[in-house]
Each structure stands twice: as structure tokens, then as C-alpha cells.
């Protein structure tokens, strides 16, 4: 498989061997995957929506098939499943009385979060969804 860029305008980092090696080295040295995993699997009472969204977005980026280490795909799947469960739980708990403006804002945030979670589930190859994720 040729991982070199197909044209000079393609700057996708996963197409460049030096970038791939640097990222894999960063994974190893920083213990990043273990840190994210330990945080996501904490007691759900210790987690909040903003932190969970940040973890989801981070894993959407790092979970790209050319970035995430292939031999650790199962870990990404477990993380995606946990974040999906927690996000559904938190989104459904947001039912306190709020103004119409706050309700609209929460609805928008929930839609974005659902989109991000679905992207992660697809990156982890655990989503069975066949339609395009709407942006």
C-alpha cells in the first residue's frame, strides 16, 4: 500500500509516513490512550457533558483509521460504546424546566453531540447506520 500523498495539495497527516511515526510515538510516550480510557470509564457521577463531548471529539480525530493503532481498535470500540451510552444518558436527563431559548440551545448542542458520537461509532466500526450522517 502506498501511503504517499496523491498530489501536492493533499496535506492529510495520515498520508505522510513521518507524521504517522510521530503520532504513534506520541501515543506510546504520552500514554494518551490509557489516560483517555481511564477517564471515560470513571464512575459516571464524576463525568459531565462538556468533558464527555471533548473526549468524543478527541476520539473522532484520533480514531481515524489511518491514525488509531490497528492493534488497539478494540479499545476504540469500547470507548465509543461507553461514550455513546453516557451521551444518551446525559442527553435524556436534561429535562429540567428551562426557557424556550435555553431549550433551543440545548437541542442544538444535543444534535451536535449526537452527530459527534455517531462519527466516533463509525470510526470505531460499531455503527450499523447506512445513511450519511447529516451535518
Buried (B, 14 or more C-beta within 10 A) or exposed (E): EEEEEEEEEEEEEBBBEEBBEEBEEEBEEEEBBEEBBEBBEEEEEEBEBEEBBEBBBEBBEBBEEEBBBEEEBEBBBBBBBBBBEBBBEBBEEBEEEEEEEEEEEBEEBBEEBBBBBBBBBBBBEBBEEEEEEEE
